[in-house]
Every structure is written in C-alpha cells, then in structure tokens.
C-alpha cells in the first residue's frame, strides 16, 4: 500500500504533466498551426480559400501564412500495444479486438503496429497494407517484461509521426496499468506533449486498470495525453470490453476525419517565445466568417 508521501509525490507528478512547461526555445521564429472552418453568409462551407486569403495576427503582430489546405490528409496511426507479461491470459481476445479495429479503418489511413513489452518493437512500419498488418496481429504474442510505454510513446512519435507533417498524427494505445521500472522524465514528456499538440495530434487509449484501483504512472501519462488532445479514454477491468472499446475508437477516428474535410489547416510563422499567444484570424474575402480552433476535432 502506498505511503502518504508516495501518494503525494504521484499527485504532484500528475499536476506537473497537466500544466506542461514551454518547449525549449532554439529559434525566434517557429511554425505554428491552427484549424479553421469557413462559411459564407448563408452558412455554407467555403472550400476554395488560399493561403493569401487568410490574415493572422499573433499577440497583435501580423504573421505570414505559409500554408493553408483543407484537412483531408489521411491519418497516420501508431497502434501502440502492451506486449508485457500481464497480457498473456487475454491473447485471443486481444487479437480479435485489434482485427476488428483495423477492419473499420478507411483504406487510406496508414497504421504502424508497435508493441511496448520490455522495449519498443516495430511490428509493421506505417503502411496501408492491411494484409501485412493482419499477419502481424496473428503473430502477436506477449514477450514478457514490464510495459515500456513511456519510451515507446516518445520513440514512436519521433520515428513515425514527426517526420510526416502532412499526415494527421494519431496514437491508439492498448495498455495495462502496471508498475514501471523508473518514473518517466516529466520534462521530456512535456516537451513531447507541446510538440504533439502543435502538430494537431490526437490520442485514444484503452487501459486495463489495476485490480487494486491504484493509479500508476502509465495511467497518469495516458490519461493526460487523452485530455490534452480531446480523445477517448477507456479504463477497463475485463477483456470482454476490449473489442467494443476499440470499435468505438475506430468509429471516432472515421467521424473526426470526415469533420475535418471542410476545415483548413493553416500554418504561420510565429514567435517561439509565445507558446500560448493570442491568435486572431480573418479572411480577406468578403462575407466569409471564420471559426478557429487550436486542434482538430
């Protein structure tokens, strides 16, 4: 049972993550991104605006718009699955749930299949090849060891999501709230989180909760990731709930992508020292009304 000091330390850890520190500032100007819907005077979507027709200010200072495109780019999903020892008893249900999730995804969505038992293992590179993905799911077996969730999360983002700025970066996580060998580096997490949000990333999680109902570091990180990206978080106790929850996540991904089809991704060059600046946007085209969000649906 956790001591009072241990419980207090965990609470402080969760709060630090939620507050998120600013990114390390290496340059005065950095690319920033917002998401914008545009309608005409009759409330109909306006889908042919160009970058030159957007005007942006950041803390009152005019900024150059570098790109404006409709949000029709496909998702690139990192399917991050715990392959630790605790998942062995539910292997058959695990495979059924993963296949059900994959079956609901549009064919243009890319999926990288990654596991986090002991250390990161890349089972498939990002691809639309569903046959290869299903073959890897069929071969999926727990590998023992602890859940290396934190390191796998950060490395997967760096290898598969950061380098594809034109894609919609998404994490779908199936994990277990097991003890980790070391506490995650809060500064590294916050740096990742700020960067992931700046790219309009999304995250959804199914987490097998501890039978003792104690919340561990993995759940702290996963729930904070979901909160910041307005995703879905499902704590479950029994394996029978897993297929339904992954189906719900797949349906949410499809709906979110549909909703982005008539919204714009607008990039501009902003001040690195203003990570939470006041941004205003307007269109130079007459009778066009804009609504702005810092993230996708």
C-alpha positions, 0 to 999 in steps of 0.5 A: 500500500502506498505511503502518504508521501508516495501518494503525494509525490504521484499527485504532484507528478500528475499536476506537473504533466497537466500544466506542461512547461514551454518547449525549449526555445532554439529559434525566434521564429517557429511554425505554428498551426491552427484549424479553421472552418469557413462559411459564407453568409448563408452558412455554407462551407467555403472550400476554395480559400488560399493561403493569401486569403487568410490574415493572422495576427499573433499577440497583435503582430501580423504573421505570414501564412505559409500554408493553408489546405483543407484537412483531408490528409489521411491519418497516420496511426501508431497502434501502440500495444502492451506486449508485457507479461500481464497480457498473456491470459487475454491473447485471443481476445486481444487479437480479435479486438485489434482485427476488428479495429483495423477492419473499420479503418478507411483504406487510406489511413496508414497504421504502424503496429508497435508493441511496448513489452520490455522495449519498443518493437516495430511490428509493421512500419506505417503502411496501408497494407492491411494484409501485412498488418493482419499477419502481424496481429496473428503473430502477436504474442506477449514477450514478457517484461514490464510495459515500456510505454513511456519510451515507446510513446516518445520513440514512436512519435519521433520515428513515425509521426514527426517526420510526416507533417502532412499526415494527421498524427494519431496514437491508439494505445492498448495498455495495462496499468502496471508498475514501471521500472523508473518514473518517466522524465516529466520534462521530456514528456512535456516537451513531447506533449507541446510538440504533439499538440502543435502538430494537431495530434490526437490520442485514444487509449484503452487501459486495463486498470489495476485490480487494486484501483491504484493509479500508476504512472502509465495511467497518469501519462495516458490519461493526460495525453487523452485530455490534452488532445480531446480523445477517448479514454477507456479504463477497463477491468475485463477483456470482454470490453476490449473489442467494443472499446476499440470499435468505438475508437475506430468509429471516432477516428472515421467521424473526426476525419470526415469533420475535418474535410471542410476545415483548413489547416493553416500554418504561420510563422510565429514567435517561439517565445509565445507558446500560448499567444493570442491568435486572431484570424480573418479572411480577406474575402468578403462575407466569409466568417471564420471559426478557429480552433487550436486542434482538430476535432 
